[in-house]
């Protein structure tokens, strides 16, 4: 079996902090650069049971801080917009009932699964 060549994911990456989600899961927040673009990376990590080592999971989100669009003529400030929306979501949750049949979201699995 051939040894695979390492693939660079980030040009620069710095862990800023973490938030425990449970005893076996945490969210790691990092600042990162790739191809000259600044990102905030939030990744879920889990404890690997066989050796008790924290490993990156599949779940996460990478948020560009500013995205150049229209061949760089315009800049979309993604971080600011997402921050505002998250603040709105927290305010909505403060007055939102825990359950509301009119606004519930349901999933119906496909036949045969």
MDTraj code that builds the backbone (N, CA, C; nanometers):
import mdtraj as md
import numpy as np

residues = "UNK UNK UNK UNK UNK UNK UNK UNK UNK UNK UNK UNK UNK UNK UNK UNK UNK UNK UNK UNK UNK UNK UNK UNK UNK UNK UNK UNK UNK UNK UNK UNK UNK UNK UNK UNK UNK UNK UNK UNK UNK UNK UNK UNK UNK UNK UNK UNK UNK UNK UNK UNK UNK UNK UNK UNK UNK UNK UNK UNK UNK UNK UNK UNK UNK UNK UNK UNK UNK UNK UNK UNK UNK UNK UNK UNK UNK UNK UNK UNK UNK UNK UNK UNK UNK UNK UNK UNK UNK UNK UNK UNK UNK UNK UNK UNK UNK UNK UNK UNK UNK UNK UNK UNK UNK UNK UNK UNK UNK UNK UNK UNK UNK".split()
xyz = np.array([
    [0.0844, -0.1177, 0.0000],
    [0.0000, 0.0000, 0.0000],
    [0.0893, 0.1246, 0.0000],
    [0.0625, 0.2177, -0.0882],
    [0.1427, 0.3395, -0.1008],
    [0.1107, 0.4370, 0.0120],
    [0.2120, 0.5087, 0.0558],
    [0.1917, 0.6110, 0.1572],
    [0.1320, 0.7347, 0.0907],
    [0.0217, 0.7845, 0.1464],
    [-0.0439, 0.9018, 0.0885],
    [0.0300, 1.0286, 0.1273],
    [0.0359, 1.1217, 0.0335],
    [0.0994, 1.2501, 0.0575],
    [0.0086, 1.3365, 0.1447],
    [0.0674, 1.4082, 0.2393],
    [-0.0097, 1.4975, 0.3266],
    [-0.0730, 1.6091, 0.2436],
    [-0.1947, 1.6459, 0.2796],
    [-0.2667, 1.7525, 0.2101],
    [-0.2874, 1.8685, 0.3074],
    [-0.2434, 1.9879, 0.2682],
    [-0.2593, 2.1046, 0.3543],
    [-0.4057, 2.1478, 0.3535],
    [-0.4632, 2.1631, 0.4721],
    [-0.6020, 2.2071, 0.4857],
    [-0.6074, 2.3577, 0.5098],
    [-0.5204, 2.4079, 0.5958],
    [-0.5163, 2.5500, 0.6303],
    [-0.3761, 2.6038, 0.6077],
    [-0.3659, 2.7303, 0.5621],
    [-0.2365, 2.7964, 0.5479],
    [-0.1842, 2.8409, 0.6845],
    [-0.2755, 2.8760, 0.7752],
    [-0.2418, 2.9105, 0.9128],
    [-0.3655, 2.8827, 0.9961],
    [-0.3468, 2.8305, 1.1178],
    [-0.4593, 2.7844, 1.1996],
    [-0.4240, 2.8017, 1.3470],
    [-0.5123, 2.8674, 1.4219],
    [-0.4884, 2.8878, 1.5649],
    [-0.6166, 2.8603, 1.6425],
    [-0.6096, 2.7660, 1.7362],
    [-0.7244, 2.7369, 1.8230],
    [-0.7406, 2.8530, 1.9202],
    [-0.8619, 2.9065, 1.9272],
    [-0.8928, 3.0192, 2.0152],
    [-0.9486, 2.9689, 2.1481],
    [-1.0318, 2.8641, 2.1424],
    [-1.0901, 2.8098, 2.2649],
    [-1.1847, 2.6965, 2.2336],
    [-1.2471, 2.6470, 2.3370],
    [-1.3398, 2.5354, 2.3199],
    [-1.4548, 2.5462, 2.4187],
    [-1.5650, 2.4812, 2.3824],
    [-1.6841, 2.4773, 2.4662],
    [-1.7263, 2.3309, 2.4765],
    [-1.7382, 2.2810, 2.5995],
    [-1.7818, 2.1421, 2.6194],
    [-1.9301, 2.1296, 2.5853],
    [-1.9626, 2.0321, 2.5055],
    [-2.1016, 2.0026, 2.4706],
    [-2.1525, 1.8885, 2.5593],
    [-2.0619, 1.7962, 2.5919],
    [-2.0894, 1.6856, 2.6842],
    [-1.9533, 1.6350, 2.7314],
    [-1.9524, 1.5278, 2.8074],
    [-1.8241, 1.4740, 2.8549],
    [-1.7390, 1.4204, 2.7399],
    [-1.8024, 1.3795, 2.6296],
    [-1.7287, 1.3185, 2.5198],
    [-1.7258, 1.4036, 2.3937],
    [-1.7888, 1.5220, 2.3960],
    [-1.7956, 1.6071, 2.2771],
    [-1.7667, 1.7516, 2.3157],
    [-1.6859, 1.8187, 2.2333],
    [-1.6586, 1.9604, 2.2548],
    [-1.6587, 2.0319, 2.1199],
    [-1.6843, 2.1622, 2.1242],
    [-1.6754, 2.2472, 2.0063],
    [-1.5455, 2.3251, 2.0163],
    [-1.4644, 2.3201, 1.9126],
    [-1.3370, 2.3917, 1.9100],
    [-1.3498, 2.5076, 1.8116],
    [-1.3207, 2.6286, 1.8591],
    [-1.3263, 2.7487, 1.7756],
    [-1.1837, 2.7882, 1.7399],
    [-1.1601, 2.8099, 1.6098],
    [-1.0272, 2.8452, 1.5626],
    [-1.0341, 2.9600, 1.4621],
    [-0.9238, 3.0350, 1.4541],
    [-0.9048, 3.1356, 1.3502],
    [-0.8144, 3.0714, 1.2460],
    [-0.8449, 3.0932, 1.1181],
    [-0.7670, 3.0254, 1.0148],
    [-0.7582, 3.1101, 0.8880],
    [-0.6550, 3.0826, 0.8093],
    [-0.6366, 3.1412, 0.6773],
    [-0.6279, 3.0292, 0.5743],
    [-0.6898, 3.0522, 0.4590],
    [-0.6705, 2.9649, 0.3433],
    [-0.6836, 3.0509, 0.2189],
    [-0.5850, 3.0439, 0.1336],
    [-0.5846, 3.1192, 0.0076],
    [-0.6109, 3.2684, 0.0287],
    [-0.5554, 3.3252, 0.1362],
    [-0.5681, 3.4670, 0.1627],
    [-0.6999, 3.5109, 0.2241],
    [-0.7889, 3.4165, 0.2533],
    [-0.9192, 3.4479, 0.3121],
    [-0.9171, 3.4098, 0.4601],
    [-0.9717, 3.4981, 0.5446],
    [-0.9821, 3.4713, 0.6889],
    [-1.1090, 3.3914, 0.7170],
    [-1.0960, 3.2925, 0.8063],
    [-1.2100, 3.2083, 0.8429],
    [-1.2194, 3.1921, 0.9936],
    [-1.3407, 3.1691, 1.0396],
    [-1.3647, 3.1186, 1.1743],
    [-1.4105, 2.9751, 1.1535],
    [-1.3407, 2.8819, 1.2168],
    [-1.3730, 2.7405, 1.2027],
    [-1.4264, 2.6901, 1.3359],
    [-1.5446, 2.6325, 1.3346],
    [-1.6036, 2.5724, 1.4542],
    [-1.6244, 2.4246, 1.4230],
    [-1.5539, 2.3387, 1.4924],
    [-1.5555, 2.1961, 1.4629],
    [-1.5906, 2.1187, 1.5884],
    [-1.6728, 2.0163, 1.5726],
    [-1.7053, 1.9280, 1.6835],
    [-1.5940, 1.8235, 1.6960],
    [-1.5446, 1.8022, 1.8171],
    [-1.4456, 1.6991, 1.8450],
    [-1.5080, 1.5963, 1.9385],
    [-1.4625, 1.4722, 1.9297],
    [-1.5125, 1.3647, 2.0159],
    [-1.3935, 1.2905, 2.0762],
    [-1.4191, 1.2229, 2.1881],
    [-1.3150, 1.1418, 2.2517],
    [-1.3157, 1.0043, 2.1853],
    [-1.2015, 0.9663, 2.1285],
    [-1.1896, 0.8317, 2.0711],
    [-1.1754, 0.7343, 2.1874],
    [-1.2660, 0.6375, 2.1961],
    [-1.2743, 0.5483, 2.3120],
    [-1.1506, 0.4605, 2.3313],
    [-1.0895, 0.4155, 2.2212],
    [-0.9797, 0.3191, 2.2365],
    [-0.8557, 0.3777, 2.3053],
    [-0.8351, 0.5119, 2.2912],
    [-0.7152, 0.5702, 2.3518],
    [-0.7406, 0.7037, 2.4220],
    [-0.8682, 0.7440, 2.4336],
    [-0.9049, 0.8666, 2.5043],
    [-0.8449, 0.9925, 2.4420],
    [-0.8300, 0.9953, 2.3103],
    [-0.7726, 1.1094, 2.2389],
    [-0.8855, 1.1875, 2.1725],
    [-0.8788, 1.3217, 2.1820],
    [-0.9775, 1.4066, 2.1140],
    [-0.9520, 1.4033, 1.9638],
    [-1.0561, 1.3769, 1.8854],
    [-1.0462, 1.3675, 1.7400],
    [-1.1494, 1.4599, 1.6756],
    [-1.1150, 1.5205, 1.5599],
    [-1.2144, 1.6042, 1.4914],
    [-1.3248, 1.5181, 1.4330],
    [-1.4480, 1.5638, 1.4488],
    [-1.5620, 1.4929, 1.3932],
    [-1.5990, 1.5486, 1.2567],
    [-1.7061, 1.4972, 1.2004],
    [-1.7523, 1.5430, 1.0699],
    [-1.8296, 1.6742, 1.0799],
    [-1.8913, 1.6981, 1.1943],
    [-1.9772, 1.8158, 1.2084],
    [-1.8961, 1.9407, 1.2385],
    [-1.9300, 2.0471, 1.1698],
    [-1.8644, 2.1738, 1.1923],
    [-1.9072, 2.2746, 1.0873],
    [-1.8572, 2.3947, 1.1036],
    [-1.8885, 2.5017, 1.0087],
    [-1.7643, 2.5891, 0.9935],
    [-1.7389, 2.6309, 0.8713],
    [-1.6298, 2.7217, 0.8414],
    [-1.6922, 2.8492, 0.7864],
    [-1.6708, 2.9598, 0.8570],
    [-1.7337, 3.0867, 0.8217],
    [-1.6270, 3.1831, 0.7701],
    [-1.6370, 3.2242, 0.6440],
    [-1.5433, 3.3266, 0.5976],
    [-1.5776, 3.4586, 0.6654],
    [-1.4766, 3.5326, 0.7094],
    [-1.5006, 3.6596, 0.7775],
    [-1.5517, 3.7632, 0.6781],
    [-1.4824, 3.7745, 0.5656],
    [-1.5226, 3.8654, 0.4574],
    [-1.5030, 3.7908, 0.3256],
    [-1.6036, 3.7935, 0.2390],
    [-1.5942, 3.7262, 0.1101],
    [-1.5923, 3.8297, -0.0014],
    [-1.4878, 3.8287, -0.0853],
    [-1.4902, 3.9174, -0.2018],
    [-1.5816, 3.8574, -0.3093],
    [-1.6738, 3.9393, -0.3626],
    [-1.7630, 3.8955, -0.4696],
    [-1.7547, 3.9948, -0.5851],
    [-1.8120, 3.9584, -0.6979],
    [-1.8087, 4.0432, -0.8182],
    [-1.6654, 4.0823, -0.8546],
    [-1.5803, 3.9810, -0.8693],
    [-1.4379, 4.0016, -0.9012],
    [-1.3703, 4.0971, -0.8024],
    [-1.4103, 4.0898, -0.6743],
    [-1.3473, 4.1705, -0.5710],
    [-1.3997, 4.3124, -0.5594],
    [-1.5003, 4.3475, -0.6392],
    [-1.5548, 4.4841, -0.6344],
    [-1.6406, 4.5071, -0.5103],
    [-1.6894, 4.3997, -0.4525],
    [-1.7784, 4.4099, -0.3369],
    [-1.7315, 4.3114, -0.2302],
    [-1.7471, 4.3483, -0.1039],
    [-1.7093, 4.2606, 0.0062],
    [-1.8325, 4.2292, 0.0902],
    [-1.8587, 4.1008, 0.1107],
    [-1.9694, 4.0568, 0.1954],
    [-1.9109, 4.0252, 0.3325],
    [-1.9607, 4.0936, 0.4347],
    [-1.9114, 4.0767, 0.5716],
    [-1.9930, 3.9672, 0.6408],
    [-1.9591, 3.8433, 0.6067],
    [-2.0327, 3.7261, 0.6541],
    [-2.0376, 3.7180, 0.8058],
    [-1.9240, 3.7390, 0.8714],
    [-1.9177, 3.7286, 1.0167],
    [-2.0148, 3.8248, 1.0832],
    [-2.0172, 3.9488, 1.0387],
    [-2.1060, 4.0502, 1.0971],
    [-2.2519, 4.0106, 1.0771],
    [-2.2855, 3.9678, 0.9555],
    [-2.4234, 3.9289, 0.9271],
    [-2.4651, 3.8085, 1.0110],
    [-2.3777, 3.7073, 1.0210],
    [-2.4102, 3.5890, 1.1017],
    [-2.4209, 3.6238, 1.2499],
    [-2.3324, 3.7117, 1.2975],
    [-2.3389, 3.7548, 1.4378],
    [-2.4720, 3.8206, 1.4694],
    [-2.5179, 3.9089, 1.3790],
    [-2.6477, 3.9747, 1.3969],
    [-2.7613, 3.8729, 1.3985],
    [-2.7557, 3.7760, 1.3076],
    [-2.8612, 3.6741, 1.3015],
    [-2.8609, 3.5845, 1.4255],
    [-2.7429, 3.5524, 1.4769],
    [-2.7352, 3.4708, 1.5989],
    [-2.7917, 3.5473, 1.7183],
    [-2.7652, 3.6775, 1.7261],
    [-2.8214, 3.7600, 1.8324],
    [-2.9733, 3.7623, 1.8227],
    [-3.0260, 3.7759, 1.7019],
    [-3.1718, 3.7718, 1.6806],
    [-3.2299, 3.6377, 1.7217],
    [-3.1601, 3.5287, 1.6886],
    [-3.2088, 3.3948, 1.7232],
    [-3.2164, 3.3766, 1.8748],
    [-3.1155, 3.4256, 1.9472],
    [-3.1167, 3.4151, 2.0941],
    [-3.2324, 3.4963, 2.1515],
    [-3.2580, 3.6156, 2.0968],
    [-3.3706, 3.6977, 2.1430],
    [-3.5029, 3.6271, 2.1158],
    [-3.5160, 3.5637, 1.9997],
    [-3.6390, 3.4903, 1.9664],
    [-3.6599, 3.3727, 2.0621],
    [-3.5514, 3.3033, 2.0961],
    [-3.5611, 3.1890, 2.1870],
    [-3.6062, 3.2304, 2.3266],
    [-3.5757, 3.3527, 2.3665],
    [-3.6132, 3.4008, 2.4999],
    [-3.7647, 3.4081, 2.5178],
    [-3.8393, 3.4267, 2.4079],
    [-3.9851, 3.4389, 2.4176],
    [-4.0578, 3.3263, 2.3441],
    [-3.9851, 3.2341, 2.2881],
    [-4.0428, 3.1260, 2.2078],
    [-4.0787, 3.0067, 2.2961],
    [-4.1989, 2.9492, 2.2793],
    [-4.2303, 2.8299, 2.3575],
    [-4.1429, 2.7116, 2.3141],
    [-4.1194, 2.6185, 2.4064],
    [-4.0351, 2.5040, 2.3759],
    [-4.0966, 2.4154, 2.2677],
    [-4.2284, 2.4069, 2.2664],
    [-4.2986, 2.3280, 2.1650],
    [-4.4129, 2.4098, 2.1085],
    [-4.4311, 2.4014, 1.9769],
    [-4.5385, 2.4717, 1.9076],
    [-4.5741, 2.3891, 1.7851],
    [-4.6877, 2.3260, 1.7891],
    [-4.7296, 2.2354, 1.6828],
    [-4.7327, 2.3031, 1.5456],
    [-4.7695, 2.4304, 1.5390],
    [-4.7753, 2.5029, 1.4116],
    [-4.6376, 2.5237, 1.3495],
    [-4.5335, 2.5298, 1.4311],
    [-4.3992, 2.5558, 1.3814],
    [-4.3046, 2.4373, 1.3960],
    [-4.3595, 2.3211, 1.4310],
    [-4.2763, 2.2015, 1.4424],
    [-4.2273, 2.1609, 1.3036],
    [-4.1116, 2.0996, 1.2985],
    [-4.0563, 2.0492, 1.1723],
    [-4.0510, 1.8977, 1.1823],
    [-4.1048, 1.8306, 1.0830],
    [-4.1114, 1.6848, 1.0813],
    [-4.0299, 1.6296, 0.9673],
    [-3.9800, 1.5094, 0.9852],
    [-3.9045, 1.4373, 0.8819],
    [-3.9782, 1.3078, 0.8547],
    [-4.0036, 1.2785, 0.7296],
    [-4.0659, 1.1526, 0.6914],
    [-3.9649, 1.0724, 0.6104],
    [-3.9191, 0.9590, 0.6641],
    [-3.8202, 0.8796, 0.5901],
    [-3.8791, 0.8246, 0.4603],
    [-3.7922, 0.8068, 0.3607],
    [-3.8344, 0.7498, 0.2333],
    [-3.8705, 0.6036, 0.2515],
    [-3.9586, 0.5541, 0.1676],
    [-3.9967, 0.4114, 0.1702],
    [-3.8735, 0.3253, 0.1484],
    [-3.8683, 0.2131, 0.2169],
    [-3.7600, 0.1186, 0.1977],
    [-3.6367, 0.1451, 0.2807],
    [-3.6409, 0.2440, 0.3638],
    [-3.5246, 0.2717, 0.4494],
    [-3.5531, 0.2352, 0.5905],
])
top = md.Topology()
chain = top.add_chain()
for i, resn in enumerate(residues, 1):
    res = top.add_residue(resn, chain, resSeq=i)
    for name in ("N", "CA", "C"):
        top.add_atom(name, md.element.get_by_symbol(name[0]), res)
traj = md.Trajectory(xyz[None], top)
